């Protein structure tokens, strides 16, 4: 989804309580998502809360409410209906924002991360993931073009190891650009390799959950 549609979706999602947003370069909508975040942080939005049920059960004392906001109350008709209209301002620390390193940027980790932060209009990321455990030929920061070789097959960049990429990811944490790092679509063997060579351990291994591909070997029970 792109354009105004994704911007409206983000705003409405925040309104109803969503706080984790998982982005990626391949969705090609970071600019619109960033505009939505900025609007939420800077201008807020108005929502209405119907306290009718509380009034009907004589639990209508909201003086101790956690809504520490500018509240304008409207009592509809008799005292058995109360609707509160309030402006909600979401702070950056209220959201958890994830995005991912695209395949063609394994050798340009810092630049790709900064590009994502700029497009999302943020100061930092909560979580940054290596999207796929494969490096392809670089086609420019901010693009997700799939570079193909002369044979029409994906042009793999064999000069960049996953270990090199991971250590660059660790540098993002040290510099404060991201709070945590992780991996995406790694199998159990690549997962173990990452745990072996990492100085900063992965916070997340994001995998697909599918009824016909359960990947029990990398499922962790908490």
N, C-alpha and C positions, 0 to 999 in steps of 0.2 A: 504494500500500500504506500502511496506517495501523495504529495500535494497537501491540500487543505484537509483531506480526509484523515490522514495520519495525525496531523496536528490536533484536529478536533478529538480524535480517539484518545490521544495522550492526555489532553485536558480533562476529558470526561472520566478517564480512568483514575486520574488523581482525585477528582471530585468524589468518586465513590469508594476511595480508600486504597487503591493500588499504590504500592511504594517501591516495587522492584521492576525495573525496566531493562530488558535484555536486548541490546542492539548489536548490529554487525554492519560492516562496510557493504556487504553483498545485498543488503536490503535497499540500498541507494536512497535513503530518506533521512539521513542524519541531520541535514540542514533544517528540515521541517520539525523533526523531533527536538532539535535544539531551540527552535523558536517557541515551541510549546513549553519547554522547561523554563525558558527565560520569562515567558508570560506568567507562569505559575509562581516563580520566585519574585518577580517585580510588581505585578499588578494584582495577583490573586483573582478570586472569582467568588460569586455569591451562591450560596446554597440555602435551601430551606429545610428545617428540621421540624417535624410534626410531633409535638409533645402531647397530643390528645390522649393517647393511651395512659400516659403518666398522670394526667389530670383526672381521668376517669377512675383510676385506682388510688386517688388521693396521695400520689407520690409526686407532687408537682413542685416541690421545693428545689429549685435549681440554683439557689444562691451559692451552693458549694460545688457547682458544676466545674468540670475540667475545661470547659470552653472559655478560656481566658481571652476573649475576643471582644470586638466592638459589636454588641448585640442590639438589634432593633426588634422589639417584640410587637406582634400584632395579634390581638385577641379577636377571633371571628365570632360575632354574635354573642352568645351566652358564654359563661366562664368555663364551659366544658370543652372548649376547643382553644388550643394555643399553638400557633405556628411561629417559629423563630427564624428570621432571616439573618444570616450572618456572612461576613466576608472571610474567606479562608485564605491565609497566606502560608504557603508551604516553604519551609526553609530547605536549603541544599542538604543539610544533614538528615532531613526526614526521608530522603529518597536513597535507594541503593541502585546505582547505575552500572551496568555491565556492558562492555563491548569487546570486540575481538580483533586480533591481528590477522589480516588477510594473507593468503598463501604467497603472493608476490612481494610481500614486505618483510619476509623473514630476515633479510639483510638490512632492513631499514626500520628497526623496531621503534626507536625513539621518535623518528620523524612521523611514522604512522600513528603512534599514540598521540603525539601533539596535534596532528591533523584531526583526529577524532575528538579530542578535547575541545578544539577550536570550533568544529562544526556543531558539537552538542552544547556549546556556550557554557562550558563548565571550567572549573579550576583544577579538578582532579577526577579520576575514575575510582569507583569503589572496587571494581574487579575487571581485570583485563585478561582475556583468554587467547591462547594460540588456537585459531579456529580449526585448522586441519594439520596433521603431522606430516606436511609435505611442503617443500619450498619450490615455487615456480619462478620462472624468469621475471625479473622486476619490470613492471610496465608503468611505473610512476606512482608516487604516494597519492592516495585518495581515489585510485581507480581499482576496479575489480575485473579488468579484462583478463581472460584466460589465454595466456600466450601458448601458441601451438608451434611445434617444430615443423620441419619440412615434410614430415610423414603424417602430419595432421594430428599427431598425438600430443598430449599436454607436455609442454616444455619444462621438464624438471631441472631445477638448479641444484646440481650435485656438489657445488662448492660451499654450501651452507648446511651445517649440521644442526640437528634439533638441539643439541647441547649448546652450541653457540647462540642460537636464538633464545634459549631459556636464560642463559646468563645475561643477555641483553634485557630480557624481561625483568630479571632481578634488579637490574640497574634502575628501572622505572620506579620500583618500590623505594630504593635508596634515595632517589632524587625527589620523591614526594609526588610524582605525577600520578601514581596509582597507589591504592591502599593494599591491594592483594592481587595475586596472579594465579592463573590456573591453565588447564589444558582442555581441549575439546576433541572428541572423536579419536582419542588414543586407545589402542588395544592394550591388553594386560601387559604385554612385553614392553611396549613403549612407555607405559605408565611406570613400570618398575625401573626402567632405565632413567627416567626423569627423577624419580625418587633417589636414585643412586648418585647422580651427578649434581643435583640441586643443592645450593647453599640456602636458599629460601624455598621451603617446601611448598608444593602446590596447594592452594586453598580449595580448589574445585577441580574435579574431572567430570566435565559435562558430557553425558552420553545419551544416546537415543534409547528410550524404553519402548520396546516393541514386542508384541505377543509372540512373534516368530523369530526374534533375535534378542533373547533375554540377557546374553552376555553375563552369565552367572559368575564367571571368573573374576570380574571386576566390580561386582556388586558388594557394597559395604553396608553392613547392618550397624546402625548406631544404637 
